[in-house]
């Protein structure tokens, strides 16, 4: 197996000295493979929503009934992982641990239902209200209690509420969530924006809620520096990673197709190489987006997360089998045994012939 530092000396395409699948052909080739009937449709979309019990990419805690996400490369959520470590020290078996473990619910909704008032907005609190209506209820609750010294009746308040218009998708480049305010950010990214001290000073016009009701027009947004706000939206990452989703939004077409193909291939051969936790997959995607690469072969590994580099090795291996023909591998100095329908035990398809050539020249 090649060392991780040697990946870049094995390009995905040759320099054109032999007839091969050139850079201009790669997207067309992968598109044909991805749209083929035998390709799993789960991996065709730009926002891949993986079932929590997927045989290769499953992400749910292994404790029966637990609704939390497992930790990367772990079987359990964080709480149950700590409990399992303690149980092992106490001499418990895995069966005994599973029988005693209490299932947990997530601290925040993984796949929220729609708001009871706004059908296009996700709920964010226990009353199944969207971010805006939830904030309105809290203000109303505090106001009535402060002025009248009594608790407001929720049902009476709810009957007077009207739905807000659809604010579209969150403006943060990789985020697939629906925006929760006229600012164009989902409720998690609203929190991030405030925590980052509001770069660009974006804010809706004063009394914007009344503006929507009375004028039925988009709410004007005021900026101290619009370009700075837009830059923040481009460079900010996902706010929720432990939800079984992989977002390819914001990637260039070829690298997006390469990752889809690699995920599909690894799903068919999960025993080859290491496991691919979805959180790590998203790290690699984020690095590709940040570096604005056209292909996985272009990524600067020195500026990647360590976990991204671990997955990159397997993805490049799966792509070589597509990009190189049998004749191409001879010219490039390696062979892919999968081209011949052969796989040696405890060995990848890729075999580098360079050491053999150097030995023969001595």
N, C-alpha and C positions, 0 to 999 in steps of 0.2 A: 504494500500500500504506500502511495506517495505521501510524503510529509505535507502538512498543511501549508508550509511556506513554499512548496514547489508547485502549487496549483496553477499559478499564472504561467508557468513554462509549458503548460499543456492547453493551448487555446482551443476553443470550441470549433473554430474554422481554420482552414489552412490559408496560406498567403495567396492562393490562386494559381500555384504552379501546377496543380493537378485539377482535373475536373471534379468539383465538389459542390456541396451545398453552401453557397456563399451567403454573406450577411443579408443580401437582398432577398434571398429565398427563404430565410429562416422563419419569418413571421407567417408567410404563406403556408409553409409546411406544417407548422404547429397549429395554425388555424384549421387546416384540414383534419389534423389528428383530433383536435379538441371538439370539432363538430361531428366527428364520426359516431355512428350508433353505439359502438362499444366503449365510448368514453363516458365515465360517470358524470351525469349532469350536475351533481353536487358541486363540482369544481369548475363549472363553466362561468359562473357569475363573478362579478367584481367584488361582491361582498359574500363570502362563503360562510354559510351558517351550518356548522357541523353539529349533528346530534350528540348529546352528551354521552351516549353509549356507543359511539362509532367504534368499530373493531380496531382501527389503527389510530385514529385521532381523538378517541374518547377523552373527555375532560371533566366528567362529573366525579365527585367523591365516591369511593368504593363502598362506603358505609351505606347499607340499605336504607333508602328513604331520605338520605341527606341531599339537600338541594344546592349545596355549595360546590364551587369549582375546586378540583384537585390542584395541588401545587405543581409547578412544572417538573416533569420527570418523577412525580410522586403518585401514589395510589389514592391518597387521602387529601382532604382539605387541610389547611394549616392547623386548625384546632384538633382534628382527629389524628393528624400526623404526630403532633406532640403527645397526644394520649396513647398512641400506639407505641411510641418510643418508651414511655413510662410503663406501659403494660409489658413490654418485652423485658425490661429490667426487673419487673415483678414476677417474671416467669410465666406470663400468660401466653397461650397459643393464639394464633391468628383467628382460629374458630371461636375461642372464648372472647376475644376482643370484639369480633363482629356481633356476637350475641349481646354483649353488654353496651356497645356503643349507642349513643342517643343521636338520632338524625337532627341536623340543624337546618335552619332556613338562612338564606343570604341576608347580609346587612342591608343591601340595596337590591332592587329588582334586577334580575338578569335579562328577562324578556318581559317588560312591563305591558299590561293591557292598556287600551286606550282610556283617556280621561272620560269620566261620566258626563262631562259637559262638552268637551271638544273631541269629536271622534277621530280627528287627524293628529292629535297630540298624545304622546305617551304619558301615562300616569307616573307619578313619582313619590306619592305618599300612601299611607295606609287607607285613606279615604278614596283612593283611586282618582285623585285630582291631578291635573297637569301642573307644571311648575308655576304658571301664572295664577291659576285658580287656587292652588294650594297656598300661594303667597297672599292672595286676596282674603282667603278664609282666615289665615292667621292674623292679618291686620284687623279684619272685622271682629274676630274673637277678642283681640286685645282692646279694641276701641270700645266695644259694648261693655266688656267687663270693667274697663277703667271709668267709663262715664256713668254707667248704671249700677255697677256693683253686682251684676248678674251674668250668668252664662247665656250666650246666644243659642238659639235653636238652629242646629245645622240644617235640618230639612227646610225650614223657612228661608234661610239664606240661599240654599241650593236652588230652590224654585225660582228665584229672581235672576239667576245667572244666565248669561248668553254665551255661546261659543265664540272664541276668538278665531280669526281667519287663519288659514294654514300659512305658516311662515317659511315653508320650504325646508330643504336639507341644511344641516349645520354647515357654516362656511369654513370650518376647519377642514383643510384639504382631505385628510384620510377618513374623516368621521362620517359614518353612514346614518347617524341618528337625525331625527327631526328637530328643527330649531324650536326653541321654547319661547322666544320673544322676538319682537321686531328687529333686534340687533342681529338676528340670524345665527345665533348660537344655541346648541342644546343646553339643557340645564347644568350638565357637568362642566361644559366648557365656559358657561357663564361664571361658574365658581372659579375655574382656572384663570379666566380673564381678570377677575377681581383680585385673585391672589397674586397675579403678575403685575398688579397696579395699573391695569387698564392701558396698555400701550396704544397710543394713538388717540386716547380719550374718546372712543366711540360711545354714543349714548342716544337713545330715542328722544324725539322731541318731547317737551313738557306736556303733561296730560295726554300722553299718547293713547291710553285706553279710551278716553272720551273721543279722541280723533277717529279711532276705528269705528266706534258706534255711530257717530253723527255724520261722518263724511264718507265712510266706506271706501277709503283710499289707503294705499300703503303709507306707513308712518315714516316721516322724514327722519334720517339719522344724521346727527351732528358729529363732527370729528374735529379734534385738535390737530391731528395729522393722519389723514386717511391712509396714506401709503404705509405708515407704520402699523396701523391696524391690519391691513391686508397682508403685510409681511408676517405678522403674528399668526394669522389664520393659515398661511402657507407652511410655517415652520413648526407649529404646535402639533404634537402627536395625539394619539387616541387617548381618551379619558377613561375608557373601560376595556381592559384586555381579558378579563376572566369571565367571558360570556360565550365562549364557543364560536366567536366570529373571527374571520380573517378578512381584513379590508385591503384590497388591492387598489383602492381609489388613489388617483394622483400618480400612478406609475405610468411609464411610457409603454406603448403597446407590446413591444417584443419581450421585455423583461416580465411583463404581466403574463403573457402567454407561457413563457418559460417556467414560471413558478406554478401556474396551473397544471402544466404537464408533469412537472416534478412531483407535485403533491399527489396527482393521480397515480403516477408510477410507484411512488413509495407506498401508497395505499394498497397496491397490488402485491408488493413485495416487502411487507413490514419486517420480515426477519433479516433483511439485508441492512447491515449497519445499525446505527443508533436510533432511538426513538426520536420523533420530531414533535415535541410539545407545541401546541398552537401559539403560545406566548413567544416561543423562540422563533417560530415562523414569522410572526409579526415583527419581531426585532429585525430580521433580515430584510423584510419588505420595507420597513422604515429606513434602514440604511440605504437601500436601493433608491428610495424616494429622495432622501436627503442628498445623496450624491448625484442624483439626476442621471442615472446610467441608462443606456439603451438596452444592455444585455447583462446577465449575471457575470459574463466573462470580463466586463469592464470595471467591475467593482474594485475599489481600493481596499484591500483587506486590512491594511494598516489603520484605516479609519473606521473599521467595523467593530461591533461588539464581539467578544470572544464566542458567545453563543451563536451569533450569526455565522461566524466562520465554520463552526462545527456542521451546520446544516448546508452551507455552501458546497462543501466537499461532495456530499451525496447528490445534490441537485446538478452539479456539473457532470458527475458521472452519468446520470440518467440522460442528460442532454447530448453527451458525446455519442451515445448509441443512435441518436436521431440524426445528428448533424454530419457524422462521418459514415461513408460507405466502407465496404471491405477494402477497396482499393485505396481510399483516402488514408486508412489507418497505416497501411504499409509505408506511404510517403511520410506520414507524421511520426512514425517510429513507435507505434504501439498496436495492440490488437484488442478487439472487444470480443470475448468468447461468446457473448450472446448473439453475435452475428451468425454464429455457426450452430446455435442451439445447444451450447455446452456451457455448463457452469461447474467449476471445480469446487470441491468442499472447502469451506472456510476461506473463500477467495472471491473478490469482486470480479465483475466482467472485464474490467479494465486491467491490462497487463502492459507495463512499460517495458519496451525492448531496448531502451538506451543502454542500460548496463551490459547487456549481452553484446551489443555492437561495439562498445568500448573495449570489452574483454577480447573480442576477436581481432581488434586492431592492434593489440599489444604484441 
